[in-house]
Amino acid sequence: MDNNNTQNNFNNTDEETIDLRKIFNYFIGNIHWFIISVVVTLGIAHVVNRYTTRIYNISTTILIEDNTKGSSLFGKNVGGSLDMLSGFGMYPSLQNFENQSIIIQSYSQIRRTIDNLNFEVSYYRQGRISKNEIYNQSPFEIIYFTDHPQILNANFNVSIDNDGFINLSIDEKSKFIYNYDNDEILGKVGSIEFKKQIKPGERVQTEFFDFYIKIKKNFDPNEVNNYFFFFNAPHFLTLAYQNKLSLEPMAKGASMLKISIEDNNTAKAVDFLNMLSNEYLLRNLEKKNELANNTIHFIDTQLDTISKSLNIAETDLETFRYKNKVMDLSFQAQQIFEQLQKLEDQKMALEMQAGYYQYLLDYIEENQDAESILAPSAMGVQDPLLNQLILEINQLSIEKSSLTNIKKGADLMPLQRLDANIRNAKNNIYENALNLVKNAKFSLREINKRIAELTRSINNLPETERELFGIKRKFELNDNLYTYLLERRAEAQIAKASNSPDNQVIDFAMTLNGGRPIKPKSMINYLIALMLGLIIPAVSIALSEYFNMRIDSPDKIKQITNKPIIGYIPNSGEAANINIFDNPDSPWAESFRIVRTKMQFITKNIEHPVIMITSSIPGEGKSFISINLASANALTGKKTVLVGMDLRRPQLAQRFGLDKDMGFTNYLIGEATLDEIIQKTQNPFLDIIPSGVIPPNPAELIADNNTALFIEEIKKRYDYIIIDSAPMSPVSDSHHLARLVDATIFVVRDKYTHRQAFANSIEEAANINIQNLSIIMNDIKLSKRRIGGSYGYNYGYKYGYKFGYGYGYGNFDKKAKKKNHKS
């Protein structure tokens, strides 16, 4: 029955209810590890917070407006409210949030910004551990020559002496060489080493760099004088800022755009964002002016041709009037002239439109970028479909220009899709323009027929009047066309003069979060460190406990067996061979008195009880327990004998300094009598019977009937018989003794006894039906706690020792030598 209980207890350990109080006490017992861990992790967090480069969030806000006012260049009826100069694409359909976000974050826009900033040289101050970019606070400035190659991203170390001399050095490997004038990488240098002391303004020129250093007014020789700088390529700077730039709407559905960047240098980031906003608005204005300039240029080209024809016609008219003394036409001729003039005006408008259609056809056939196609209404074309197609192709061209320099590794599908859409739009415009050309030609044929009819009626006029009619008709035609073009040119110039960016900066660049860095997050780092400081030791201790197969608490014994634990023997810190005679009033000596008392209860109905001390494996302290339990019984005045029946590793003779060649085995084989093997100790009530000569067959010798006779014989002489036997697991010696003893004490050494070995021994004890089995935990550290709290002796033993015990033992030497206690 006990065997079943033992196995069930041991095998069902994991299924038992978790006692949170025990776990809490276990962690409290290891609180020092938590303290050490928390201190270490918080220290690491402090170092991280102290020396990690601080990153700030800087942002600016831009309003993306959608202007809907009309334009004279587009006409009042084109699409209802189109504005030729609205946005980058000059049309409201292009003025949308997504397009503007793409444009702002495009390579071309950021490169344009970088080109207007002095970011080619980066300046740093080198501290003892970290480095800081000083940007416009640098005490010196690098003036470099753009026509000479410069080495990129190579650290030039700079220190300035009090006498004004500059110590310059560089030691780098595998760096690119760059030419700023040509904006190109010239090659790569394997290694470069340079060191020289120079004067401010002295030119430093080698094959790989060419510059001089100018000392600024803010130089302070008392400050840390350890700097370095390096050259940057605009292309790589553009890519870097393109990756750092972040855009998001201020609110859902709003056209307010927040542009932000995370950087370690707030002044540099502020300059970048302000310049980016300025260049964005400037690009918007340039695009609007570009369309106006294209319109003006186109009209000027037409005006130049018409002006020459007009001058010739005007000269011819004046000459004819002068020679023929004719000032004007007759009433009949005037009526014909007015009708003909109206037809000529219509014909002129149709020819202008046909010319614009041909301009579109040529523009598309030449495969030019359609971003700045001349507005249809600029030439009086009011066809809604054509206007819509021009708007569409301009929008697509704008989007393509924004994606032309996409980031490396980006998805090419949007660009390919835009190319396909642009091709389709061009085809649609081409087909529409062809149809409009056909319609214009048809209208021209009809007008020409009517003009021909009127012309025939002119033939009825007098010859002089006919000639005047023809000359005046030519003059009026050129004059009307010239006036029409001048009006269009004036409209374009007025539009250009009134141009302003459609968008506006609402908030200039500023540091968010109250000027505090967003990285490192100091409080979060400390919180994480604190959590890790608690979690790491907790997990480590839990894993250590989970994988720990040693018995280090009473609970682990109780999980294996229900046999009583009658004593907890603390580690005294003294030698393993001492006994309570040497220090009778110590706490560990008191623990043996408690064991003695409990054993008296177990054997109270037994006269001359025989008590066997055993363990699962060697080294658990059974001999130490045997010696001191026997000594504790002797202190009560009871005649006690300690018998060494561990015939394989005898300990008693050596520890008491007795004759090891005379003992129990000598008696069994008949070489000595009982009186001869009994050896006295310093206490008159304690005798020792050593193991004697080590036999070749210990198990068989102990199993002999003479062993039982031996025990019966010594029971006649002594009140208590303590047997120091062999461990149970390795050998069977103790199995044979079990039937001869009245009680058995099983020794478990704290943090030494293996759980499985102990369980196996307890199972064997149950199988051979050992009676009155009890357990002692040996070698316990008083300062330690395990799951389940303290062992129960910590407070009680110390209290009893300090206030109740110790008296009456003064005739023993209390100044025994202190040595390490090995159980």
C-alpha positions in Angstrom: 0.0 0.0 0.0 2.8 2.4 0.9 4.5 1.5 -2.4 1.5 2.6 -4.3 1.2 5.8 -2.4 4.8 6.6 -3.1 4.6 6.0 -6.8 1.3 7.9 -7.1 2.7 10.9 -5.2 5.9 11.0 -7.3 4.2 10.5 -10.7 1.4 12.9 -10.1 3.6 15.8 -8.9 2.7 17.9 -12.0 -1.0 17.4 -11.4 -1.0 18.9 -7.9 -2.6 22.2 -7.2 -0.2 25.1 -7.5 0.4 26.8 -4.1 0.9 30.4 -4.9 2.1 31.1 -1.4 4.8 28.6 -1.7 5.9 30.0 -5.0 5.9 33.5 -3.6 8.0 32.4 -0.6 10.4 30.6 -3.0 10.9 33.7 -5.0 11.3 35.7 -1.8 14.0 33.3 -0.7 15.9 34.2 -3.9 15.2 37.9 -3.7 18.9 38.7 -4.1 18.8 37.4 -7.6 15.9 39.7 -8.4 17.7 42.7 -6.9 20.9 41.9 -8.9 19.0 41.4 -12.1 16.9 44.6 -11.7 20.1 46.6 -10.9 21.9 45.2 -14.0 18.9 45.7 -16.4 18.2 49.2 -15.1 21.9 49.9 -15.5 21.9 48.7 -19.1 18.8 50.8 -19.7 20.5 53.9 -18.3 23.5 53.3 -20.6 21.2 52.9 -23.6 19.3 56.1 -22.7 22.5 58.0 -22.0 24.5 57.1 -25.1 21.9 56.2 -27.8 21.6 58.9 -30.4 18.5 61.0 -29.7 15.9 61.1 -32.5 13.4 63.9 -32.8 10.2 64.2 -34.7 10.0 67.4 -36.9 7.0 68.3 -39.0 5.5 70.9 -41.2 1.9 71.3 -42.4 0.8 72.2 -46.0 -2.7 73.0 -47.2 -3.5 71.3 -50.5 -6.1 73.6 -52.1 -8.4 72.8 -54.9 -9.1 76.0 -56.9 -12.2 76.0 -59.0 -12.2 79.6 -60.4 -12.4 79.9 -64.2 -9.7 81.0 -66.6 -9.9 83.1 -69.7 -7.4 80.9 -71.3 -9.7 77.9 -70.9 -12.9 79.7 -71.5 -16.0 79.9 -69.4 -17.8 76.8 -70.6 -15.1 74.2 -70.6 -16.0 71.5 -68.1 -18.0 74.1 -66.1 -15.2 75.5 -63.9 -11.8 74.4 -65.1 -8.8 76.5 -64.1 -5.9 76.2 -66.5 -3.3 77.2 -63.9 -4.6 75.1 -61.0 -2.0 72.9 -59.4 1.1 71.3 -60.9 -1.0 69.9 -63.8 -2.8 73.2 -64.1 -6.2 71.4 -63.7 -8.4 70.7 -60.6 -8.5 67.0 -61.5 -4.8 66.9 -60.9 -5.0 68.8 -57.6 -5.7 65.9 -55.4 -4.2 64.7 -52.2 -2.6 61.5 -53.5 -0.9 63.1 -56.4 0.6 65.9 -54.2 1.8 63.4 -51.7 3.6 61.5 -54.5 5.1 64.7 -55.9 6.4 65.9 -52.5 8.0 62.5 -51.8 9.4 62.0 -55.3 13.1 61.8 -56.0 13.1 64.8 -58.2 11.4 67.0 -55.6 13.7 65.9 -52.8 16.8 66.2 -55.0 15.8 69.7 -55.9 15.6 70.4 -52.1 19.0 68.9 -51.4 20.6 70.9 -54.2 19.5 74.1 -52.4 20.9 73.1 -49.1 24.4 73.0 -47.8 24.3 69.3 -46.8 27.3 68.1 -48.9 29.6 68.2 -45.8 28.5 66.6 -42.4 30.2 67.9 -39.2 30.4 65.8 -36.0 31.8 66.3 -32.5 33.4 63.1 -31.1 32.7 62.5 -27.4 34.2 59.9 -25.1 31.6 57.3 -26.2 29.1 58.8 -28.6 29.3 61.3 -31.5 26.9 64.2 -32.2 26.2 66.0 -35.5 26.8 69.7 -35.0 25.5 70.9 -38.4 25.6 74.8 -38.3 27.3 74.9 -34.9 30.6 73.6 -36.2 33.5 75.8 -35.3 35.0 75.4 -38.7 33.7 75.2 -42.3 35.0 73.1 -45.2 35.3 75.0 -48.5 35.7 72.4 -51.2 36.3 72.6 -54.9 33.5 71.0 -57.0 35.7 70.5 -60.1 38.0 68.2 -58.1 37.1 64.6 -57.0 36.2 64.2 -53.4 36.2 61.0 -51.3 32.7 60.1 -49.9 31.8 59.1 -46.4 35.4 59.0 -45.2 36.0 60.5 -41.8 38.5 63.4 -41.7 39.6 63.8 -38.1 40.1 67.4 -37.0 41.5 69.0 -33.9 42.5 72.6 -33.5 45.4 73.7 -31.4 45.4 76.8 -29.2 47.9 78.4 -31.5 45.5 78.0 -34.4 47.1 75.1 -36.2 44.8 72.3 -37.4 45.6 68.7 -37.1 44.0 66.8 -40.0 44.1 63.0 -40.5 42.2 60.3 -42.4 42.6 56.5 -42.4 39.9 54.8 -44.5 39.4 51.9 -46.8 37.1 51.1 -49.7 35.5 54.5 -50.3 33.9 56.0 -53.5 35.3 59.0 -55.3 32.8 61.6 -56.5 32.7 64.6 -58.7 30.2 67.3 -57.7 30.3 69.2 -61.0 29.4 66.1 -63.1 27.3 64.5 -60.3 28.9 61.1 -60.9 30.8 58.4 -59.1 34.3 58.3 -60.5 35.5 55.1 -58.9 36.5 53.4 -55.7 39.7 53.8 -53.7 41.1 50.8 -51.9 42.6 52.6 -48.9 43.8 56.1 -48.1 45.9 57.4 -45.3 46.7 61.0 -44.7 48.0 63.1 -41.8 49.1 66.7 -41.7 49.2 69.8 -39.6 47.9 72.8 -41.6 47.0 76.4 -41.1 43.4 77.8 -41.5 42.8 78.6 -45.1 45.6 76.4 -46.3 44.6 74.3 -49.3 44.7 70.5 -48.8 44.9 68.8 -52.1 45.5 65.1 -53.0 44.3 62.8 -55.8 41.2 62.1 -53.7 40.2 65.4 -52.2 40.7 69.1 -52.5 39.5 71.7 -49.9 40.6 74.1 -47.2 39.3 74.7 -43.7 38.0 78.0 -42.5 37.8 78.7 -38.8 34.5 80.3 -37.7 33.9 82.9 -35.0 32.2 80.5 -32.7 35.4 78.4 -32.2 36.1 78.0 -28.4 39.5 76.4 -27.6 38.2 75.5 -24.1 35.5 73.1 -25.5 36.0 69.5 -26.5 38.3 69.8 -29.5 37.8 66.5 -31.3 35.8 66.7 -34.5 35.4 64.9 -37.8 33.6 65.5 -41.1 32.9 63.7 -44.3 31.5 64.4 -47.8 28.1 63.3 -48.9 26.8 62.7 -52.5 23.5 64.5 -53.3 22.1 61.3 -54.8 22.6 59.3 -51.6 21.4 62.1 -49.5 18.2 62.3 -51.6 17.6 58.6 -51.2 18.2 58.8 -47.4 15.8 61.7 -46.9 13.3 60.0 -49.2 13.3 57.0 -46.9 13.0 59.1 -43.8 10.1 61.3 -45.1 6.6 60.6 -43.8 3.4 62.1 -45.1 -0.1 61.7 -43.7 -3.4 63.7 -43.7 -4.2 65.8 -40.7 -7.7 64.3 -40.6 -9.7 61.8 -42.6 -10.9 63.4 -45.8 -9.0 66.7 -45.2 -6.6 68.3 -47.7 -4.2 69.3 -44.9 -1.0 67.4 -45.3 1.5 66.7 -42.5 5.0 66.2 -43.6 7.3 64.8 -40.9 10.8 63.5 -40.6 12.7 61.8 -37.8 16.3 63.0 -37.3 18.9 63.4 -34.7 19.6 67.0 -35.6 16.6 69.2 -35.3 18.1 72.3 -36.9 19.1 70.3 -40.0 15.7 68.7 -40.2 13.9 72.0 -39.8 16.0 73.5 -42.7 15.2 70.5 -44.9 11.5 70.6 -44.3 11.2 74.3 -44.8 13.2 74.1 -48.0 11.1 71.2 -49.2 7.9 73.2 -48.6 9.4 76.2 -50.4 10.6 74.2 -53.4 7.2 72.4 -53.5 5.3 75.8 -53.8 7.9 77.1 -56.2 7.6 74.1 -58.4 3.8 74.7 -58.4 4.3 78.3 -59.5 6.8 77.3 -62.1 4.5 74.8 -63.7 1.7 77.4 -63.8 4.1 79.9 -65.4 5.4 77.3 -67.8 2.0 76.8 -69.3 1.5 80.6 -69.6 4.9 80.9 -71.3 4.1 78.1 -73.7 0.9 79.9 -74.7 2.6 83.2 -75.1 5.4 81.7 -77.1 2.9 79.9 -79.4 0.9 83.1 -79.9 4.1 85.2 -80.5 5.1 82.8 -83.3 1.7 83.3 -84.9 1.8 87.1 -84.4 5.2 87.3 -86.1 3.8 85.8 -89.3 0.5 87.7 -89.2 2.3 91.0 -88.4 4.3 90.8 -91.7 1.2 90.0 -93.7 -0.7 92.8 -92.0 2.0 95.4 -92.8 2.1 94.4 -96.5 -1.7 94.6 -96.7 -1.8 97.9 -95.0 0.8 99.3 -97.3 -1.0 98.0 -100.4 -4.3 99.6 -99.2 -2.8 103.0 -98.6 -0.9 102.9 -101.9 -4.1 102.0 -103.9 -6.2 104.7 -102.2 -3.5 107.3 -102.9 -3.1 106.4 -106.6 -6.8 106.0 -107.4 -8.1 108.7 -105.1 -10.7 106.2 -103.7 -11.3 106.3 -99.9 -14.1 103.7 -99.5 -16.4 101.2 -101.1 -19.9 102.0 -102.4 -23.0 100.9 -100.4 -23.5 97.7 -102.5 -19.8 96.8 -102.2 -19.8 97.6 -98.5 -22.7 95.1 -97.9 -20.9 92.4 -99.8 -17.7 93.2 -98.0 -19.4 92.9 -94.5 -20.9 89.5 -95.5 -17.6 88.3 -96.9 -15.8 89.6 -93.7 -18.0 87.5 -91.5 -17.3 84.4 -93.5 -13.6 85.2 -93.5 -13.7 85.6 -89.7 -15.3 82.1 -89.4 -12.7 80.7 -91.8 -9.9 82.3 -89.8 -11.2 80.7 -86.6 -11.5 77.3 -88.3 -8.0 77.6 -89.7 -6.6 78.5 -86.2 -8.3 75.5 -84.7 -7.1 73.3 -87.5 -3.6 74.6 -86.9 -4.0 73.7 -83.2 -5.2 70.2 -84.1 -2.2 69.8 -86.4 0.0 71.0 -83.4 -1.5 68.2 -81.3 -0.9 65.6 -84.0 2.7 66.7 -84.4 3.2 66.8 -80.6 2.0 63.3 -80.1 3.8 61.9 -83.2 7.1 63.2 -81.9 6.3 61.3 -78.6 7.1 64.3 -76.4 6.2 64.5 -72.7 2.6 65.6 -72.6 2.8 67.3 -69.3 2.8 70.9 -70.8 0.5 70.5 -73.9 -1.0 73.8 -74.8 -4.5 74.3 -73.5 -7.2 73.9 -76.2 -9.1 77.0 -75.2 -5.9 79.1 -75.7 -6.6 78.7 -79.4 -10.4 79.0 -79.2 -11.1 75.3 -79.2 -14.1 74.6 -77.0 -14.6 70.9 -77.7 -15.4 69.3 -74.3 -14.1 65.9 -75.2 -10.7 67.3 -76.3 -10.5 69.4 -73.2 -11.1 66.4 -71.1 -8.5 64.3 -72.9 -5.9 67.0 -72.5 -6.7 67.2 -68.8 -6.3 63.4 -68.5 -3.0 63.2 -70.3 -1.5 66.1 -68.3 -2.5 64.4 -65.1 -1.0 61.1 -66.1 2.2 62.8 -67.2 2.4 64.6 -63.8 2.1 61.3 -62.0 4.7 59.7 -64.2 7.2 62.5 -63.6 6.7 61.9 -59.8 7.4 58.2 -60.2 10.3 58.4 -62.7 13.0 58.2 -59.9 11.3 55.7 -57.7 13.2 54.1 -54.8 15.4 51.1 -55.5 13.4 47.9 -55.1 10.1 49.6 -55.4 7.2 48.2 -57.3 7.4 49.0 -61.0 3.8 48.2 -61.7 2.4 51.7 -61.1 4.9 53.2 -63.6 4.1 50.5 -66.2 0.4 51.1 -65.7 0.9 54.9 -66.1 2.8 54.3 -69.3 0.0 52.2 -70.7 -2.6 54.8 -69.7 -0.6 57.6 -71.3 -0.3 55.6 -74.5 -4.1 55.1 -74.5 -4.7 58.8 -73.8 -2.4 59.8 -76.7 -4.2 57.5 -79.0 -7.5 58.9 -78.0 -6.3 62.5 -78.5 -4.8 61.6 -81.8 -8.0 60.0 -83.1 -10.1 62.9 -81.7 -7.8 65.5 -83.3 -8.1 63.6 -86.7 -11.9 63.7 -86.5 -11.8 67.4 -85.6 -9.5 68.1 -88.5 -11.9 66.4 -90.8 -14.8 68.4 -89.4 -12.8 71.6 -89.7 -12.0 70.8 -93.4 -15.6 70.1 -94.1 -16.7 73.4 -92.5 -14.0 75.2 -94.4 -15.2 73.8 -97.7 -18.7 75.0 -96.9 -17.4 78.5 -96.0 -15.3 78.6 -99.1 -18.3 77.8 -101.3 -20.2 80.8 -99.8 -17.1 83.0 -100.2 -16.9 81.9 -103.8 -20.5 82.9 -104.4 -19.9 86.3 -102.9 -16.7 86.7 -104.9 -18.6 86.1 -108.1 -21.0 89.0 -107.2 -17.9 91.2 -106.7 -17.2 90.7 -110.4 -20.2 92.9 -111.2 -18.6 95.9 -109.4 -16.4 98.4 -111.3 -12.8 97.4 -111.7 -11.4 100.0 -109.4 -13.9 99.1 -106.7 -13.1 95.4 -107.2 -9.4 96.0 -106.7 -10.1 98.1 -103.6 -12.4 95.4 -102.3 -9.7 92.8 -102.6 -7.0 94.8 -101.0 -9.2 96.0 -98.1 -10.5 92.4 -97.6 -6.9 91.1 -97.2 -6.1 93.9 -94.8 -9.2 93.4 -92.6 -8.6 89.6 -92.5 -5.0 90.1 -91.2 -6.0 92.9 -88.9 -8.8 90.9 -87.2 -6.5 87.9 -86.8 -3.8 90.0 -85.4 -6.2 91.6 -82.9 -7.5 88.2 -81.9 -4.0 86.9 -81.2 -3.1 90.1 -79.2 -6.2 89.6 -77.0 -5.2 86.0 -76.3 -1.6 87.0 -75.6 -2.8 89.7 -73.2 -4.9 87.2 -71.4 -2.0 84.8 -71.0 0.3 87.6 -69.7 -2.3 88.7 -67.2 -2.8 85.1 -66.0 1.0 84.8 -65.7 1.3 88.0 -63.7 -1.4 87.0 -61.3 0.0 83.5 -60.8 0.6 82.4 -57.2 1.0 78.9 -55.6 -2.3 77.2 -55.1 -1.0 75.5 -52.0 0.3 77.2 -48.8 2.3 76.4 -45.8 0.2 76.4 -42.6 2.8 75.5 -40.0 6.5 75.9 -40.7 8.8 73.1 -39.6 9.0 72.6 -35.8 10.0 69.9 -33.3 7.0 68.0 -32.0 6.6 66.3 -28.6 7.5 69.5 -26.8 11.0 69.3 -28.1 11.6 66.0 -26.4 13.2 63.1 -28.3 11.0 60.3 -29.5 13.9 57.9 -29.3 15.2 56.5 -27.1 12.0 56.3 -25.0 13.6 56.6 -21.6 10.7 55.7 -19.4 9.6 52.8 -21.6 13.2 51.5 -21.7 13.3 51.7 -17.9 10.0 50.0 -17.6 11.1 47.2 -20.0 14.4 46.9 -18.1 12.4 46.6 -14.8 10.2 44.0 -16.3 13.1 42.0 -17.7 14.9 42.4 -14.4 12.0 40.6 -12.7 11.2 38.2 -15.5 14.7 36.9 -16.3 15.4 35.7 -12.7 11.9 34.4 -12.3 12.0 32.4 -15.5 15.6 31.2 -14.7 14.6 30.2 -11.2 11.4 28.5 -12.4 13.3 26.6 -15.2 16.0 25.7 -12.7 13.4 24.4 -10.3 11.6 22.6 -13.1 14.7 20.8 -14.3 16.1 20.4 -10.8 16.0 16.7 -9.9 17.6 17.2 -6.5 15.6 17.2 -3.3 16.0 20.7 -1.8 12.7 21.1 0.2 10.5 19.1 2.5 7.7 19.4 -0.1 9.7 17.3 -2.6 10.0 14.6 0.0 6.3 14.8 0.7 5.6 14.5 -3.0 7.3 11.1 -3.0 6.4 9.6 0.3 4.1 10.1 3.3 6.7 9.0 5.8 7.3 11.5 8.6 10.3 13.9 8.5 11.6 13.8 12.1 14.4 16.3 11.8 16.1 19.0 9.8 19.9 19.1 10.4 21.4 22.5 9.5 24.8 23.0 7.9 26.9 24.2 10.9 29.9 25.3 8.8 32.1 23.0 10.8 34.0 19.8 10.1 32.0 16.7 9.1 33.7 14.5 11.8 32.7 16.6 14.9 29.7 15.7 17.0 27.5 17.4 19.6 30.1 16.6 22.3 32.3 19.3 20.7 29.6 22.0 20.6 26.5 20.8 22.5 24.7 24.2 22.7 24.8 24.9 18.9 21.6 25.1 16.8 22.6 22.0 14.8 23.3 20.1 18.1 19.8 21.1 19.2 18.4 19.6 16.0 19.7 16.2 17.0 18.1 16.5 20.4 14.8 17.0 18.6 15.4 13.9 16.4 16.3 12.0 19.6 13.0 13.0 21.2 10.9 12.1 18.2 12.7 8.7 18.0 11.8 8.1 21.6 8.1 8.5 20.6 8.5 6.1 17.7 10.2 3.4 19.9 8.5 4.1 23.2 7.1 0.6 23.5 10.3 -1.1 22.5 12.9 -2.1 25.0 16.5 -1.7 23.8 15.5 -0.4 20.3 17.7 -1.0 17.4 17.8 2.0 14.9 19.3 1.7 11.5 20.6 4.8 9.7 20.7 4.5 5.9 20.3 6.6 2.7 19.7 6.2 -1.0 23.3 6.8 -2.2 26.7 7.5 -0.6 27.7 10.9 0.5 24.3 11.9 2.1 25.7 12.1 5.6 24.3 8.9 7.2 27.5 8.3 9.2 27.4 11.9 10.5 23.8 11.4 11.5 24.6 8.1 13.1 27.4 9.5 15.2 25.5 12.5 16.4 22.2 10.7 17.1 24.1 8.2 19.1 25.9 11.0 20.9 22.6 12.7 21.6 21.2 9.5 23.2 24.4 9.2 25.3 24.0 12.7 26.7 20.7 11.5 28.3 22.7 8.9 30.4 21.4 6.0 28.4 24.0 3.4 27.4 24.3 3.6 23.7 26.3 1.7 21.2 27.1 2.8 17.6 27.7 -0.1 15.3 29.4 0.3 11.9 27.7 -2.0 9.5 28.7 -0.2 6.4 31.2 -2.9 5.5 32.1 -1.3 2.1 33.0 2.2 3.2 33.5 2.2 6.9 33.7 5.6 8.6 33.4 5.3 12.4 36.9 4.1 13.3 38.5 6.9 11.3 36.2 9.6 12.7 36.7 8.5 16.3 40.4 7.7 15.9 39.9 4.0 16.8 41.4 0.7 15.6 39.9 0.1 12.2 41.1 -3.5 12.1 39.0 -4.6 15.0 35.3 -4.6 14.8 32.0 -6.2 13.7 33.4 -8.4 10.9 36.1 -9.8 13.3 33.3 -10.9 15.6 31.2 -12.5 12.9 34.1 -14.6 11.6 35.1 -15.6 15.2 38.4 -13.7 15.3 37.3 -11.6 18.3 34.8 -11.6 21.2 32.2 -9.0 21.7 34.2 -7.4 24.5 37.2 -7.2 22.3 35.4 -5.3 19.5 33.7 -2.8 21.8 35.7 0.5 21.9 35.2 3.3 24.3 34.7 7.0 23.6 35.2 10.2 25.7 31.6 9.8 26.9 31.1 6.9 29.3 27.6 6.2 28.0 28.7 5.8 24.3 30.6 2.9 22.9 31.6 2.2 19.3 31.8 -1.0 17.4 33.6 -0.3 14.2 33.1 -2.2 11.0 36.4 -4.0 11.2 38.3 -5.6 8.4 36.5 -5.1 5.0 35.3 -8.5 3.9 35.1 -9.7 0.3 31.4 -10.7 0.7 29.7 -7.9 2.8 26.1 -8.8 1.8 26.5 -12.5 2.6 28.2 -11.7 5.9 25.4 -9.4 7.1 22.8 -11.9 5.9 24.4 -14.6 8.1 22.5 -15.7 11.2 25.4 -14.6 13.4 24.3 -11.0 12.7 21.0 -11.5 14.3 22.7 -13.2 17.3 25.1 -10.3 17.5 22.3 -7.8 17.7 20.5 -9.9 20.4 23.7 -10.0 22.3 24.3 -6.2 22.3 20.7 -5.5 23.1 21.4 -7.1 26.5 24.1 -4.6 27.2 22.8 -1.3 25.8 19.7 0.8 26.0 20.0 2.1 22.4 21.7 0.5 19.4 22.4 2.8 16.5 23.5 1.0 13.3 25.4 2.9 10.5 24.5 0.8 7.5 25.2 0.9 3.8 23.1 2.9 1.3 20.0 1.1 0.0 20.1 1.7 -3.7 23.6 0.5 -4.6 23.8 -2.6 -2.4 21.5 -5.0 -0.6 23.2 -4.9 2.8 20.6 -2.7 4.4 17.8 -5.0 3.0 19.1 -7.8 5.2 19.4 -5.6 8.3 15.9 -4.3 7.9 14.3 -7.4 9.4 16.5 -7.1 12.5 15.9 -3.5 13.4 13.1 -1.7 15.2 13.2 1.6 13.3 14.9 3.0 10.3 16.0 6.6 9.6 16.5 7.5 6.0 18.9 10.4 5.4 18.2 12.9 2.6 20.9 15.5 2.0 19.6 18.9 0.9 20.3 19.7 -2.8 22.3 16.5 -3.1 19.9 13.5 -3.0 18.5 12.7 -6.4 14.7 12.5 -6.4 14.5 9.4 -8.5 17.1 7.6 -6.4 15.2 8.5 -3.3 11.9 7.4 -4.8 13.5 4.1 -5.8 14.9 3.6 -2.3 11.6 4.3 -0.7 9.9 1.9 -3.0 12.5 -0.8 -2.1 11.9 -0.1 1.6 8.2 -0.6 1.1 8.8 -3.8 -0.8 10.8 -5.3 2.1 8.3 -4.0 4.6 10.7 -1.8 6.7 9.0 -0.8 9.9 9.0 2.6 11.6 10.6 4.4 8.6 11.3 8.1 9.1 13.3 10.7 7.3 16.0 13.3 8.3 16.9 16.2 6.0 20.6 16.9 6.4 23.0 19.7 5.5 20.4 22.5 5.2 21.5 26.1 4.8 19.7 28.2 7.4 19.7 31.3 5.2 17.9 29.7 2.3 14.2 29.3 1.7 12.5 27.0 -0.8 9.0 26.4 -2.0 6.9 26.1 1.0 8.8 28.7 3.0 11.4 27.9 5.7 12.0 24.4 7.0 10.4 25.2 10.3 13.6 25.2 12.4 14.9 28.7 11.5 13.1 30.7 14.1 12.3 28.0 16.6 15.8 26.6 16.9 17.5 30.0 17.2 15.0 31.1 19.7 15.4 28.0 21.8 19.2 28.1 21.5 19.4 31.7 22.5 17.0 31.8 25.4 16.3 28.3 26.6 19.2 25.9 25.7 22.9 25.9 26.2 22.9 25.8 29.9 24.4 22.7 31.5 26.9 22.2 28.6 29.5 24.5 29.8 32.0 21.9 30.7 32.5 21.2 26.9 35.1 23.2 24.9 33.1 26.0 23.1 36.2 27.1 21.3 36.4 24.2 18.9 38.3 24.9 15.7 36.0 26.2 12.9 36.1 24.3 9.7 33.9 23.7 6.7 31.1 21.2 7.5 30.9 18.4 5.0 28.0 16.1 5.6 
